[in-house]
Amino acid sequence: MTLIFATNNRHKVEEMQAAIGNSFQLITLQEAGINIDIPEPHDTLEANATEKSQTIYRLTGIDCFSEDTGLETEALHGEPGVKSARYACPEPVEGAGDEKAPEKNMEKLLQNLQPHANRRARFRTVISLILGGREFLFEGICEGAIETAPRGSHGFGYDPIFTPHGASQTFGEMTLEQKSLYSHRRRAADKLVSFLQSPG
């Protein structure tokens, strides 16, 4: 089975490929010859994931899936949530790229959490699969806490300030193999793979 993964984020592709292994062939947007930036205008992860997968399916007619992920903090009533990727920079700056956005996002979150003793947070991933024109949703959650300062240089996004429950290292300090033991994206991907491999 061949599926298009509706993303241009190489980190997400790397994590997803590690999660699915050789279960099926994964084609990235770039490999599919699709060079568009799909908007994420909605206020839920589910709706954004659906937007991306349905857009690619309309363009190609090929079975595909997408994912949207948010970091939700308890003290800030779920922030940054669906706006995680653009928390500090709501609108992209022309020509600026997104290389500095993760650092700015972490800086803003740490600043907003400073007055709060409650550091509980969770990563939540929603995968939208379009198979034969029908949509199926899968969710993966990783509970944890936000540190007071970044640690580690692995991973991406908020990984250096998030420590999953049961671990002593942040995602930023873990290898990809170590992160996969806790990863929200891996948990959602496992459900996806299980669904695709189920008879009927």
Secondary structure, 3 states (H helix, E strand, C coil): CEEEECCCCHHHHHHHHHHHCCCCEEEECCCCCCCCCCCCCCCCHHHHHHHHHHHHHHHHCCCEEEEEEEEEECCCCCCEECCHHHCCCCCCCCCCCCCCHHHHHHHHHHHHHCCCCCCEEEEEEEEEEEECCEEEEEEEEEEEEECCCCCCCCCCCCHHHEEECCCCCCHHHCCHHHHCCCCHHHHHHHHHHHHHHCCC
